[in-house]
Amino acid sequence: MTQPTFFVEEDKIISSLFDEGLDSLHLYKPGSSPMYSERLLTLLADDICSKITVHDNFYLKEEYNLRGIHISDVSTPAPRGYKGHISRTCTNLDHLKEAKKNSDYVFLKYIFDSQTEPEKKASFTEAELKEASRRGLIDRHVYALGGMNLSTIRKAKDMGFGGVVISGDLWNRFNIHQELDYQELIDHFKKLRKAVG
């Protein structure tokens, strides 16, 4: 998932991440003008755009041939007439089954303590997540979001999640205001990718 703010080297970093094997990217820029998202998307190759899911300004999906749209809750309906890839965020195990019915995949949020927002703590115990996996609620269509890093990725994988959402652990390795060299971020992504397997 992208940083919530735009920055100068972002298109180069995103392209490099895809070169290193990134499967998909969620364009998450809450409260920003769509003009900035458009500018970023015009700097990316078409094959990269086809792997991007947008969190708002859903018209960008068609305009830039993006992968799909992401709805930030389980109950908001897709835009009228929309046919295409949909993902959602869910924060409650009781709502997960329903969320999976009307989405291609679901982010289950607050799996571990957030690395970027210290006040956001894990919402589930490991026992609750293992039980949800045993019951088939957590499967390949559910991605772990919140506190993902090298050690928690392995735990999420063992719990049966179909994927993980990386944000803070990656972006915290690059100071958007002071750095131009993003090699440390790319090197860390390679380690994360290896951990995901």
Disulfide bonds with the S-S distance in Angstrom:
none
